Amino acid sequence: AYDLDAREPVFFKSWEAKEGPDWYMADVAVATASAPTYLPPATVQSVDGRQTRRLLDGGLAANCPAMCAYAEAKRHCPSADVILVSIGAGDSAQAIDYRAAGKQGVLQLAPKIVGTAIDGPMDCVDYQCRNLIGEGRYFRLCPRIEKAVDRMDDASHQHLDRVTDIAHRYCYENRSRLDSIAALLTGRKEAA
């Protein structure tokens, strides 16, 4: 999540709960999903009641937190052979038409630029993880999302059904890869 008062990202870690403040998982989930313009900041209180934080969506600081997870793993166990599975909410399949973009005003172009500002850093994290962790140890799972379902603010049953269908189709089309990842994570010699 992102702390509005401290102006810094907050990484909730289960091992820290033993040493410092503990937080309710439901509060953490609400905080990390409190996307600005859609939801208000979440005010969360530690289990012992001694700390209160005002938090927004963690995507403001790390929309793809894979590199943060890798850094944390290496910090605690530098010699570890890390396996990292990064699961995304979907990449927009809609290209920006540069000819039309040049003719549009700033207001018409702004939503497209915001999407680029979100996707660009995620692509950089993916590049970094692929190169640092390597093939066969790093996996990015993220379906392409067509324009019809790339609106975050649409909670209609029809929209949620389309998103669910995309997820099911993605899992079906990638079932061999998913089986291989599961085998690697569970220590099985070969996928079922």
Residue pairs with C-beta under 8 A, 6 or more apart in sequence:
1 9
1 10
1 12
1 28
1 31
1 32
1 34
1 42
1 53
1 55
1 56
1 57
1 58
2 8
2 9
2 10
2 55
2 56
2 57
2 58
2 60
2 61
3 9
3 10
3 53
3 54
3 55
4 41
4 54
4 55
4 56
5 53
5 54
6 53
8 61
9 58
9 60
9 61
9 62
10 53
10 55
10 58
11 68
11 72
12 23
12 28
12 32
13 72
17 23
21 46
21 47
21 48
21 50
21 51
22 46
22 47
22 48
23 44
23 46
23 47
24 44
24 47
27 42
27 44
27 45
28 44
30 42
30 44
31 42
31 44
31 53
31 55
31 56
31 58
32 55
32 57
32 58
33 39
33 57
34 40
34 41
34 42
34 55
34 56
34 57
35 56
35 57
35 59
35 152
36 56
36 57
36 60
38 152
38 153
41 54
41 55
41 56
42 54
42 55
42 56
43 52
43 53
43 54
43 55
44 52
44 53
44 55
45 51
45 52
46 52
58 65
59 118
62 68
62 125
63 118
63 121
63 122
64 86
64 88
64 121
64 122
64 125
64 126
66 84
66 86
66 125
66 126
66 129
66 138
66 140
67 125
67 128
67 129
69 84
70 82
70 84
70 129
70 132
70 133
73 80
73 82
73 84
74 80
74 82
81 137
82 133
82 137
83 137
83 138
83 184
83 185
84 129
84 133
84 137
84 138
84 139
85 139
85 141
85 181
85 185
86 125
86 126
86 129
86 138
86 139
86 140
86 141
86 142
87 141
87 142
88 122
88 140
88 141
88 142
88 143
89 142
90 142
90 143
90 144
90 145
90 150
90 166
91 119
91 122
91 142
91 143
91 144
91 145
92 115
92 119
92 144
92 145
92 147
92 150
93 144
93 145
93 146
93 147
94 146
94 147
94 150
96 112
96 116
101 109
101 112
126 140
129 138
129 140
130 138
130 140
132 138
136 184
139 177
139 181
141 170
141 174
141 178
143 166
143 167
143 169
143 170
145 166
148 162
149 159
149 162
149 163
149 166
151 159
171 178
176 191
179 191
179 192
180 191
182 188
182 191
183 189
183 190
183 191
183 192
